């Protein structure tokens, strides 16, 4: 079942985010299982909203790829992660 994942990283910058993205989305390609991704600064944090095909796909990505990329970019903070089931998606394509 698809899940939406909200990630907030207090104090992280868009420069740090851009460094992470270079490592986790090589060539601009989304990793397996990631359906949608959007990010930006919000209320003193970097906020990311993803839709993944399952929580297991997100957890695998976080453990094998995301954590190391965040460390490399100098993001020491543990992200705040919230999840909810996706009931429906609507898009213009």
ChimeraX commands (.cxc) that place a marker at each C-alpha (Angstrom):
marker #1 position 0.00,0.00,0.00 radius 0.5
marker #1 position 1.31,3.45,-0.89 radius 0.5
marker #1 position 2.30,5.76,1.95 radius 0.5
marker #1 position 2.96,9.47,2.23 radius 0.5
marker #1 position 6.07,10.37,4.19 radius 0.5
marker #1 position 6.63,13.81,5.72 radius 0.5
marker #1 position 10.25,14.47,6.67 radius 0.5
marker #1 position 11.25,17.61,8.56 radius 0.5
marker #1 position 14.89,18.38,9.27 radius 0.5
marker #1 position 15.25,21.34,11.65 radius 0.5
marker #1 position 18.00,23.76,10.63 radius 0.5
marker #1 position 18.80,22.02,7.33 radius 0.5
marker #1 position 19.38,24.29,4.34 radius 0.5
marker #1 position 18.44,24.06,0.69 radius 0.5
marker #1 position 22.18,23.91,-0.09 radius 0.5
marker #1 position 22.46,20.77,2.06 radius 0.5
marker #1 position 19.33,19.38,0.43 radius 0.5
marker #1 position 20.82,19.93,-3.04 radius 0.5
marker #1 position 23.96,18.03,-1.99 radius 0.5
marker #1 position 21.86,15.12,-0.71 radius 0.5
marker #1 position 19.78,15.01,-3.90 radius 0.5
marker #1 position 22.91,14.67,-6.05 radius 0.5
marker #1 position 23.72,11.46,-4.18 radius 0.5
marker #1 position 20.25,9.96,-3.79 radius 0.5
marker #1 position 18.75,10.85,-7.20 radius 0.5
marker #1 position 21.71,10.21,-9.53 radius 0.5
marker #1 position 21.00,11.63,-12.96 radius 0.5
marker #1 position 17.74,13.05,-11.61 radius 0.5
marker #1 position 16.17,9.57,-11.47 radius 0.5
marker #1 position 13.91,8.68,-8.57 radius 0.5
marker #1 position 14.88,5.59,-6.60 radius 0.5
marker #1 position 12.83,2.43,-6.96 radius 0.5
marker #1 position 9.55,2.73,-5.09 radius 0.5
marker #1 position 9.42,6.55,-4.93 radius 0.5
marker #1 position 6.35,7.86,-6.73 radius 0.5
marker #1 position 6.44,11.59,-5.88 radius 0.5
marker #1 position 8.87,13.99,-4.20 radius 0.5
marker #1 position 8.65,17.67,-3.26 radius 0.5
marker #1 position 10.82,19.69,-0.86 radius 0.5
marker #1 position 11.42,23.21,0.39 radius 0.5
marker #1 position 12.15,25.39,3.40 radius 0.5
marker #1 position 9.39,25.75,5.97 radius 0.5
marker #1 position 9.30,27.15,9.49 radius 0.5
marker #1 position 13.04,26.85,10.19 radius 0.5
marker #1 position 13.30,23.37,8.75 radius 0.5
marker #1 position 13.66,21.62,5.45 radius 0.5
marker #1 position 10.37,19.88,4.69 radius 0.5
marker #1 position 10.06,16.93,2.31 radius 0.5
marker #1 position 6.87,15.18,1.23 radius 0.5
marker #1 position 7.23,11.88,-0.57 radius 0.5
marker #1 position 4.82,9.23,-1.75 radius 0.5
marker #1 position 6.33,5.72,-1.73 radius 0.5
marker #1 position 4.84,2.47,-2.95 radius 0.5
marker #1 position 5.29,1.07,0.59 radius 0.5
marker #1 position 6.84,1.89,3.97 radius 0.5
marker #1 position 9.30,-0.95,3.36 radius 0.5
marker #1 position 10.61,0.78,0.21 radius 0.5
marker #1 position 11.13,4.03,2.13 radius 0.5
marker #1 position 12.82,2.27,5.06 radius 0.5
marker #1 position 15.20,0.42,2.74 radius 0.5
marker #1 position 16.11,3.66,0.92 radius 0.5
marker #1 position 16.61,5.51,4.21 radius 0.5
marker #1 position 18.89,2.81,5.61 radius 0.5
marker #1 position 20.96,2.12,2.49 radius 0.5
marker #1 position 21.17,5.54,0.82 radius 0.5
marker #1 position 19.59,8.53,2.55 radius 0.5
marker #1 position 21.35,8.37,5.91 radius 0.5
marker #1 position 24.84,8.32,4.39 radius 0.5
marker #1 position 23.99,11.15,1.98 radius 0.5
marker #1 position 22.68,13.31,4.83 radius 0.5
marker #1 position 25.81,12.68,6.85 radius 0.5
marker #1 position 28.02,13.53,3.85 radius 0.5
marker #1 position 26.10,16.82,3.38 radius 0.5
marker #1 position 26.72,17.78,7.02 radius 0.5
marker #1 position 23.18,17.28,8.31 radius 0.5
marker #1 position 23.66,16.03,11.88 radius 0.5
marker #1 position 20.03,16.34,12.96 radius 0.5
marker #1 position 17.75,13.36,13.09 radius 0.5
marker #1 position 14.77,14.04,10.86 radius 0.5
marker #1 position 11.24,14.06,12.17 radius 0.5
marker #1 position 9.32,11.51,10.11 radius 0.5
marker #1 position 5.54,11.14,9.91 radius 0.5
marker #1 position 3.62,8.68,7.76 radius 0.5
marker #1 position 0.05,8.21,6.62 radius 0.5
marker #1 position -1.64,5.84,4.17 radius 0.5
marker #1 position -2.40,7.19,0.71 radius 0.5
marker #1 position -6.06,6.88,-0.09 radius 0.5
marker #1 position -5.99,8.57,-3.50 radius 0.5
marker #1 position -3.71,10.60,-5.72 radius 0.5
marker #1 position -4.86,13.06,-8.36 radius 0.5
marker #1 position -2.52,14.65,-10.86 radius 0.5
marker #1 position -2.70,16.44,-14.18 radius 0.5
marker #1 position -0.99,13.80,-16.35 radius 0.5
marker link #1:1,2 radius 0.2
marker link #1:2,3 radius 0.2
marker link #1:3,4 radius 0.2
marker link #1:4,5 radius 0.2
marker link #1:5,6 radius 0.2
marker link #1:6,7 radius 0.2
marker link #1:7,8 radius 0.2
marker link #1:8,9 radius 0.2
marker link #1:9,10 radius 0.2
marker link #1:10,11 radius 0.2
marker link #1:11,12 radius 0.2
marker link #1:12,13 radius 0.2
marker link #1:13,14 radius 0.2
marker link #1:14,15 radius 0.2
marker link #1:15,16 radius 0.2
marker link #1:16,17 radius 0.2
marker link #1:17,18 radius 0.2
marker link #1:18,19 radius 0.2
marker link #1:19,20 radius 0.2
marker link #1:20,21 radius 0.2
marker link #1:21,22 radius 0.2
marker link #1:22,23 radius 0.2
marker link #1:23,24 radius 0.2
marker link #1:24,25 radius 0.2
marker link #1:25,26 radius 0.2
marker link #1:26,27 radius 0.2
marker link #1:27,28 radius 0.2
marker link #1:28,29 radius 0.2
marker link #1:29,30 radius 0.2
marker link #1:30,31 radius 0.2
marker link #1:31,32 radius 0.2
marker link #1:32,33 radius 0.2
marker link #1:33,34 radius 0.2
marker link #1:34,35 radius 0.2
marker link #1:35,36 radius 0.2
marker link #1:36,37 radius 0.2
marker link #1:37,38 radius 0.2
marker link #1:38,39 radius 0.2
marker link #1:39,40 radius 0.2
marker link #1:40,41 radius 0.2
marker link #1:41,42 radius 0.2
marker link #1:42,43 radius 0.2
marker link #1:43,44 radius 0.2
marker link #1:44,45 radius 0.2
marker link #1:45,46 radius 0.2
marker link #1:46,47 radius 0.2
marker link #1:47,48 radius 0.2
marker link #1:48,49 radius 0.2
marker link #1:49,50 radius 0.2
marker link #1:50,51 radius 0.2
marker link #1:51,52 radius 0.2
marker link #1:52,53 radius 0.2
marker link #1:53,54 radius 0.2
marker link #1:54,55 radius 0.2
marker link #1:55,56 radius 0.2
marker link #1:56,57 radius 0.2
marker link #1:57,58 radius 0.2
marker link #1:58,59 radius 0.2
marker link #1:59,60 radius 0.2
marker link #1:60,61 radius 0.2
marker link #1:61,62 radius 0.2
marker link #1:62,63 radius 0.2
marker link #1:63,64 radius 0.2
marker link #1:64,65 radius 0.2
marker link #1:65,66 radius 0.2
marker link #1:66,67 radius 0.2
marker link #1:67,68 radius 0.2
marker link #1:68,69 radius 0.2
marker link #1:69,70 radius 0.2
marker link #1:70,71 radius 0.2
marker link #1:71,72 radius 0.2
marker link #1:72,73 radius 0.2
marker link #1:73,74 radius 0.2
marker link #1:74,75 radius 0.2
marker link #1:75,76 radius 0.2
marker link #1:76,77 radius 0.2
marker link #1:77,78 radius 0.2
marker link #1:78,79 radius 0.2
marker link #1:79,80 radius 0.2
marker link #1:80,81 radius 0.2
marker link #1:81,82 radius 0.2
marker link #1:82,83 radius 0.2
marker link #1:83,84 radius 0.2
marker link #1:84,85 radius 0.2
marker link #1:85,86 radius 0.2
marker link #1:86,87 radius 0.2
marker link #1:87,88 radius 0.2
marker link #1:88,89 radius 0.2
marker link #1:89,90 radius 0.2
marker link #1:90,91 radius 0.2
marker link #1:91,92 radius 0.2
marker link #1:92,93 radius 0.2
view
